[in-house]
Structures are given as C-alpha cells and as structure tokens.
Amino acid sequence: MSCAFSLLESCHLPCSRYLSTTFRFSRGWYQMQRPIKHKTLCLCRNMQTFACELVKASYVPTPQTKPKDQSLAKVETIGAFQKLPMVMPSVDIFQSASRKAKRVLPTKGIANVAKRERNRGAKQLDALMKELAVPLRGYIENFPKRIYLHPYERSLIELTFGAGNYEEVLKKVDALRKKVVSVGKEHASLCAKSLSKKEAEERLTEGLEKLQEIFKCEGQAIDDLLYIAKTLRAMPVVDLEMPTLCLVGAPNVGKSSLVRLLSTGKPEVCNYPFTTRGILMGHITLDYQHFQVTDTPGLLKRCDDRNNLEKLTLAVLSHLPTAILYVHDLSGQCGMSPSDQFMIYKEISERFGNHLWLDVISKCDLLKESPVVFITEDREVDHLELVKYRKIGPEGALHVSVKNEDGIDKLKKKVHELLMAQTATAIFILNSLMCCTG
C-alpha cells in the first residue's frame, strides 16, 4: 500500500472560515466551482510534493525520476540574413588591430630596460592576437548554421553559392582564427623569454611580420565571407505570415510586367529570356490589407538538370506558402512554343497542385484567330487538351494585355480574391495546429 502526501508550510484557522473561491499558489491563479468548508486551511508558498511509501505505519520517501526535458520544436522563421554581422575586409581588420596593438605600453614600474622591452613586446603581440581573433570568433558565432535556417533560406544559400561553399568559408575563417591564436601566443612567449632589449625587439618584429603574413595569405576567407554577407543581406525578405502571390511561367512570358502592374515591385523588363535573375519582391495593399508578390525566373522544358535560376523558382514554391499566378504566352513572342509551355505547365500543376492557382494568358493583343504552331510542333497531334491549350490556354484562364490594359481590372479583382482565400487558408491551418497542440 502506498500513497502521496504534501509537506506544506501551513497554519490552522477556525473551521467557521471558508476556503476562498479563488486562491493563489506561487505560479498562477486557480478557480474552484464553489466554496468548500474545511476544518483547516493550508496557506502554502512554493509547494513541493514528495511521493512516499507506507512501510510499517511510517512513510518512507521513494526516489522520483525527473521527467525528460521535452524541448519544444524550434520554430523556423525567415529573416536570419538581415541579422548577419557586419564583416570588415581583411586588410582593414589587420590595420585596425595593428594600430591598437602599437598603443599598448609596458607595465609601469619596470626599471630594467631588457625586462621592460620584452614586457612591451609580449603585451603588444598578445594584444594584436586578440584584436585579430575576437572579430573572427564573432563571425563564426553569429553566422547561422544551415541546419537552423528555414528551408527556403537553406535553398537560397545552396543555389547562390553552391553546395557546401558557405560552410567551407566559415571553416576557413575559423581555421585562420585558430592559427592566429596559436602563432600569437607562441611569439608572445618567445618575446617574454628574451634575454636582452635587442632580442626582445627582434622577437616582436618577427611576430608582427608572421601574423601579417598569415593574414595576407589566408585573409581571402574573410573577404569571401564579406561577399556572402553582402549577397545574403541584399536578398528580399519574405514575411511568412503575409499572404504571398508567386508569378510562375516560362521565360519572357510577361511575369515582370504583371508584377510592376500589380504591386510596388519594379523588376527589370526586357525582351529576352531570364531577365529576372533572382527572387524579386513587391507588395500590394488592398482594402487596408497588405500582400506580397514575388517575381521568379522562368522555367524551361526539362524535368532534370535545371539551372540555379529555375531551382530558385522551385524553392519558392516548395518552401513558402504561396498562391500561384501562372502566366502563359500563346502569341509566340516569348521564344517558346505553346506545346513546350504546356509541358512545363502540366509538370508544375501536378507537382504543386495543392497551391491556390490562377491562370493568366498574357499579350492577348498579339493573339491571332489561328493558333500559333512552331516548326518543331506536330500539327497533326491528336492530344485534345494540347489542341485546346494552343487556342485558348487552360480552362478558366484570364486573357490580359499590359500594353492595352485589357482585362487588368478583372485580373486585379481575381488576384484580390485569391489572396483573401490564401489568408483564410493560412488562418484555418493555424487554428488546426493550435487545436492539435492544445
């Protein structure tokens, strides 16, 4: 037979008193349905409980195992690139450290010239070593590890700098820091063991030259890290809580023109493929609500071996909660046949069919009554869906023209409805997650 009891710091009150309907422990308020009459009232502070076993009419405490720490899952958010530390060029770091080290004076009260000189040399070398190592250590600690980044940001790093290059640069910076610390301590120790003033000066000069040589030979890692920081900070910030519209399609179909028309984004618009060479952001304000619009690089007809620009587009669709505005060009002006565009469209719609979707036929002012057929296309094809696509595009697609502004008002209305639906979907998912965790 066993039981549990509480060791409390208590005082006894007359039985005519009632336990209050609301009473407070050390961590919060607890409500009771109705007053309960008790013979005694226990007022406790920082209540602790102990499990005891009843053995021969006496309570024997039993050991309790602490529950394992169940740490909450780390919430992945976007914005790590804007928190990156400011990286100085390697030349500036060494010059700044050298100026500070030269201002270091020997310890006061040393009368012997040789002792004073070796004290000064050792302190200057130690100061130079610290002035060089401290900022490098700060870079290593403040640049985030890829495993802690949002999947979208991980994809951006890999596609922008290549697989493993980000980690390789950080490893080189850390190796440089360790080498500076090792060489600095070694030469400071040698300088402190000098037997004469001349030897101390020579050891000091030798140590300074050695550290300068190391920084000159291996400081390129710092400059590479500076380039990485500048590139990542320049990337557009995506707000995960704000509904986002992503424009997707083949190169040169008019995505950038629609982004300029629909949002505050000002991507470059030129008459050649892959004008957009990165993820560009714009914003829309409708009925006092704010939305995001992303312009993405065009996709080509190929299932594998896509270039990094195309992979950026797929990364946005894979890792960000976006609605898709898919842009088609059946006029033949984009340089890709409608048949090839149809194949790309089928691939993306099957892969990301769970996204909210809106199809748009751009450059409708250039469309002719007869469908555009390229030389490489099969005129006798009996694929009914493809034949229909060549004529009018996907079912339910909007026909617009940025040049003549045909269908633009209807497009803006549809975009607003799509983004409102995206907002409702996000709220539903959030509420579902809260119910599951609650």
C-alpha positions in Angstrom: 0.0 0.0 0.0 1.4 3.4 -0.9 0.2 7.0 -1.0 1.4 10.5 -1.6 1.3 13.5 0.7 2.5 17.1 0.7 4.8 18.8 3.1 3.4 22.2 3.4 4.1 25.4 5.3 0.7 25.7 6.9 -1.3 27.5 9.6 -4.6 26.4 11.1 -7.7 28.7 11.0 -11.1 28.1 12.7 -13.4 25.8 10.9 -16.0 28.6 10.5 -13.8 30.1 7.8 -14.3 29.0 4.2 -11.8 28.4 1.6 -11.9 31.3 -0.9 -13.3 30.6 -4.3 -10.1 31.9 -5.7 -6.7 31.1 -4.2 -3.2 31.6 -5.4 -0.2 29.4 -5.4 3.3 30.6 -6.3 2.6 30.2 -10.1 -0.8 31.4 -11.0 -4.5 31.5 -10.0 -6.7 28.5 -9.7 -10.5 28.7 -9.8 -12.9 26.5 -7.8 -16.5 26.0 -8.6 -17.9 26.7 -5.2 -16.7 27.4 -1.6 -15.7 24.3 0.3 -15.8 24.1 4.0 -12.7 22.8 5.6 -11.6 22.2 9.2 -8.2 23.7 8.4 -6.9 26.0 5.7 -3.4 25.4 4.4 -1.8 28.5 3.1 1.3 27.4 1.1 4.1 29.0 -0.8 6.3 27.2 -3.3 4.5 24.0 -2.6 6.6 20.8 -3.1 5.3 17.3 -3.3 7.0 14.1 -2.3 5.9 10.5 -3.1 6.1 8.2 -0.1 5.5 4.6 0.5 3.8 3.4 3.6 6.0 0.8 5.3 5.2 -0.4 8.8 3.0 2.6 9.7 5.7 5.1 8.7 6.2 7.0 5.4 9.4 6.2 3.6 10.2 8.6 0.7 10.6 6.9 -2.6 13.0 8.2 -5.3 11.5 10.1 -8.1 12.8 10.1 -11.6 12.9 13.5 -13.2 10.9 13.7 -16.4 12.9 14.1 -19.5 13.1 17.6 -20.9 10.8 17.8 -23.8 12.1 20.9 -25.6 9.7 22.5 -27.9 10.4 22.2 -31.6 12.3 25.1 -32.9 10.1 27.4 -34.9 11.6 28.1 -38.2 11.3 31.7 -39.3 12.7 33.8 -42.1 14.9 36.8 -41.5 18.3 35.4 -40.5 20.1 37.1 -43.4 19.2 40.5 -42.1 20.7 39.7 -38.7 24.2 38.8 -40.1 27.1 40.7 -38.6 28.9 43.4 -40.5 32.1 41.9 -41.9 35.2 44.1 -42.3 37.7 43.5 -45.1 40.8 41.5 -44.0 43.1 44.5 -44.7 41.0 46.8 -42.5 40.9 44.2 -39.7 44.7 43.9 -39.6 45.4 47.6 -39.9 42.9 48.4 -37.1 44.4 45.6 -34.9 48.0 46.9 -35.6 47.2 50.4 -34.6 45.6 49.3 -31.3 48.5 46.9 -30.5 51.1 49.6 -31.1 49.4 51.8 -28.4 50.0 49.1 -25.8 52.6 50.3 -23.2 54.8 48.1 -20.9 53.8 47.6 -17.3 54.7 50.6 -15.2 57.5 50.3 -12.6 59.9 48.1 -14.6 63.3 49.7 -14.2 65.3 47.2 -16.2 65.4 48.1 -19.9 65.5 44.5 -21.2 62.6 43.4 -18.9 60.6 46.5 -19.9 61.2 45.8 -23.6 60.2 42.2 -23.5 57.2 43.0 -21.4 56.1 45.6 -24.0 56.7 43.2 -26.9 54.8 40.3 -25.3 51.9 42.6 -24.5 51.8 44.0 -28.0 51.8 40.6 -29.6 49.1 39.4 -27.2 47.0 42.4 -28.0 47.4 42.0 -31.7 46.5 38.4 -31.5 43.3 39.2 -29.5 42.3 42.1 -31.8 42.6 39.8 -34.8 40.9 36.7 -33.2 38.0 38.4 -31.5 36.2 39.6 -34.6 36.8 36.3 -36.4 35.2 34.5 -33.5 32.3 36.8 -33.6 31.8 36.0 -37.3 31.8 32.3 -36.6 29.3 32.6 -33.7 26.9 35.0 -35.4 26.7 33.5 -38.9 23.9 30.9 -38.6 24.4 27.2 -39.3 22.4 26.0 -42.3 20.6 23.3 -40.2 18.9 26.1 -38.1 17.7 28.1 -41.1 14.3 28.0 -42.8 14.3 25.5 -45.7 13.8 28.4 -48.1 16.9 30.2 -46.8 18.8 27.0 -46.9 17.9 26.6 -50.6 18.9 30.2 -51.3 22.4 29.7 -49.8 23.0 26.4 -51.7 21.7 27.8 -55.0 23.5 31.1 -54.7 27.0 29.9 -53.5 27.0 26.3 -54.4 26.6 23.2 -52.3 28.9 23.3 -49.3 30.7 26.6 -50.1 29.0 28.5 -47.3 30.2 26.1 -44.7 33.6 25.8 -46.3 34.2 29.6 -46.0 33.2 29.6 -42.3 35.6 26.7 -41.7 38.5 28.6 -43.3 37.7 31.7 -41.2 37.7 29.5 -38.1 41.0 27.9 -39.1 42.5 31.3 -39.6 41.4 32.3 -36.1 43.0 29.3 -34.6 46.2 29.8 -36.4 46.4 33.5 -35.4 45.8 32.5 -31.7 48.5 29.8 -31.9 51.1 31.9 -33.6 50.4 34.9 -31.5 50.8 33.0 -28.2 53.9 31.3 -29.4 55.7 34.5 -30.4 54.5 36.4 -27.3 56.0 33.6 -25.2 59.3 33.8 -27.1 59.4 37.6 -26.7 58.8 37.3 -23.0 61.8 34.9 -22.7 64.2 37.3 -24.4 67.5 38.0 -22.6 68.2 41.4 -24.0 66.4 44.5 -25.3 67.7 43.9 -28.9 66.5 40.3 -28.8 63.0 41.4 -27.5 62.7 43.9 -30.3 63.7 41.3 -32.9 61.2 38.8 -31.5 58.5 41.5 -31.6 59.2 42.4 -35.2 59.3 38.7 -36.1 55.9 38.0 -34.5 54.3 41.1 -36.2 55.6 40.0 -39.6 54.5 36.4 -39.1 50.9 37.5 -38.2 50.8 39.9 -41.1 52.0 37.1 -43.5 49.3 34.8 -42.2 46.6 37.3 -42.7 47.9 38.2 -46.1 47.9 34.6 -47.3 44.7 33.3 -45.7 42.7 36.5 -45.3 40.8 35.8 -48.5 38.4 33.7 -46.5 37.3 36.9 -44.6 36.8 38.7 -47.9 34.7 35.7 -49.2 32.6 35.9 -46.0 32.2 39.6 -46.6 30.8 38.8 -50.1 28.5 36.2 -48.7 27.1 38.6 -46.1 26.5 41.4 -48.6 24.8 39.0 -51.0 22.5 37.4 -48.4 21.5 40.8 -46.8 20.5 42.0 -50.3 18.1 39.2 -50.8 14.4 40.1 -50.4 12.7 39.4 -47.1 9.6 37.2 -47.1 7.1 37.5 -44.4 5.7 34.0 -43.7 2.6 35.5 -42.0 1.7 37.7 -45.0 -0.3 36.1 -47.9 2.0 35.8 -51.0 1.4 35.6 -54.7 4.0 33.9 -56.8 4.2 34.5 -60.6 5.4 31.5 -62.4 5.9 30.6 -66.1 8.3 30.2 -69.0 11.0 32.9 -69.6 9.9 36.1 -71.2 6.1 35.5 -70.9 5.4 38.8 -69.2 5.7 38.0 -65.5 7.8 41.0 -64.6 5.4 43.3 -66.4 2.5 42.0 -64.4 4.5 42.4 -61.2 5.1 46.0 -62.0 1.4 46.5 -62.8 0.0 44.7 -59.7 2.5 45.7 -57.0 5.1 48.1 -55.8 7.9 45.8 -57.2 9.9 47.2 -60.1 11.7 44.3 -61.8 13.6 44.8 -65.0 11.5 44.3 -68.1 13.4 43.4 -71.3 12.7 41.4 -74.4 15.0 38.5 -73.8 14.8 35.3 -71.6 15.9 35.2 -68.0 15.7 38.9 -67.4 14.8 38.1 -63.8 17.9 36.5 -62.3 16.7 36.2 -58.7 13.7 36.4 -56.5 12.2 39.9 -56.6 9.5 41.1 -54.2 6.7 43.6 -54.4 3.7 44.5 -52.2 0.0 45.0 -52.7 -2.3 47.0 -50.5 -6.0 46.2 -51.0 -8.7 47.4 -48.6 -6.1 48.2 -45.9 -4.6 44.7 -46.2 -1.0 44.0 -47.2 0.1 41.2 -49.5 3.4 40.1 -51.1 4.1 39.4 -54.8 7.2 37.5 -56.0 8.6 37.6 -59.4 10.6 34.4 -60.2 13.0 33.3 -63.0 11.4 31.4 -65.9 11.2 27.7 -66.2 12.4 25.7 -69.3 11.1 22.4 -70.6 13.2 19.8 -68.8 12.5 17.6 -65.8 16.0 17.2 -64.6 19.3 19.2 -64.6 17.6 22.6 -64.1 19.9 25.6 -63.7 20.1 27.5 -60.4 17.7 30.2 -61.5 15.0 27.6 -62.2 15.8 26.0 -58.8 15.2 29.3 -57.1 11.6 29.3 -58.5 11.0 25.7 -57.4 12.4 26.6 -53.9 9.9 29.4 -53.5 7.0 27.1 -54.4 8.3 24.2 -52.3 9.1 26.1 -49.1 6.9 29.2 -49.0 3.1 29.2 -48.5 2.2 30.9 -51.8 -0.7 31.2 -54.2 0.4 30.7 -57.8 -0.4 33.0 -60.7 0.8 31.1 -63.7 1.5 33.2 -66.8 1.1 31.8 -70.4 2.1 33.4 -73.7 0.4 31.9 -76.7 1.5 34.7 -79.1 4.9 33.2 -79.9 6.7 36.3 -78.7 8.4 34.6 -75.7 10.5 32.3 -77.9 9.0 29.1 -76.6 6.2 27.2 -78.3 2.8 26.7 -76.7 3.5 22.9 -76.7 6.6 23.3 -74.6 4.8 25.7 -72.3 2.0 23.2 -72.0 4.5 20.5 -70.9 6.0 22.9 -68.3 2.5 23.8 -67.1 1.5 20.2 -66.6 4.6 19.4 -64.7 4.3 22.4 -62.3 0.5 21.9 -61.8 0.9 18.3 -60.9 3.8 19.0 -58.6 2.3 22.0 -56.8 -1.4 21.3 -57.4 -2.2 21.8 -53.7 -1.5 25.6 -54.0 -4.2 28.1 -54.8 -4.0 28.7 -58.5 -4.9 31.3 -61.2 -4.0 31.0 -64.9 -3.4 34.1 -67.0 -2.8 34.4 -70.8 -0.6 37.5 -71.4 -0.1 39.5 -74.5 -3.6 38.8 -75.7 -3.4 41.8 -78.0 -1.0 39.8 -80.1 -3.0 36.6 -80.4 -4.4 35.7 -83.8 -7.5 33.7 -84.6 -5.5 30.7 -85.7 -3.2 29.0 -83.0 0.5 29.6 -83.1 2.4 26.5 -84.3 6.2 26.4 -84.2 8.2 24.5 -86.7 9.1 22.0 -84.0 5.5 21.3 -83.2 3.4 18.5 -84.5 0.5 19.9 -86.5 -1.3 16.6 -86.6 -1.2 16.0 -82.8 -4.4 14.4 -81.5 -3.9 15.5 -77.9 -7.2 17.2 -77.3 -6.0 19.1 -74.2 -2.9 20.4 -76.0 -5.0 21.5 -79.1 -7.3 23.4 -76.8 -4.4 24.9 -74.9 -2.9 26.2 -78.2 -6.2 28.0 -78.9 -7.4 29.5 -75.6 -5.0 28.2 -73.0 -6.0 26.4 -69.8 -9.7 26.3 -68.9 -10.8 29.4 -67.0 -7.7 31.4 -67.8 -7.9 35.2 -67.8 -6.8 37.0 -71.0 -4.9 40.2 -70.3 -2.7 42.7 -72.1 -0.4 45.0 -70.2 0.1 47.2 -73.3 -3.7 47.9 -73.9 -4.7 47.2 -70.2 -7.3 44.7 -71.4 -8.5 42.5 -68.6 -6.4 44.2 -66.0 -9.2 45.3 -63.7 -10.6 41.8 -63.8 -7.2 40.4 -63.0 -6.7 42.7 -60.0 -10.1 41.5 -58.7 -9.2 37.9 -59.2 -5.9 38.4 -57.5 -7.6 40.0 -54.5 -9.9 37.1 -54.2 -7.0 34.7 -54.5 -5.0 36.4 -51.8 -8.1 36.6 -49.5 -8.5 32.8 -50.0 -4.8 32.4 -49.2 -5.4 34.3 -45.9 -8.4 32.2 -45.0 -6.3 29.0 -45.7 -3.5 30.2 -43.5 -5.8 31.0 -40.6 -7.5 27.6 -40.9 -4.2 25.8 -40.8 -3.0 27.9 -37.8 -6.2 27.1 -35.9 -5.9 23.4 -36.8 -2.4 23.3 -35.4 -3.4 25.1 -32.3 -6.2 22.7 -31.7 -3.9 19.7 -32.2 -1.3 21.1 -29.8 -3.9 22.2 -27.3 
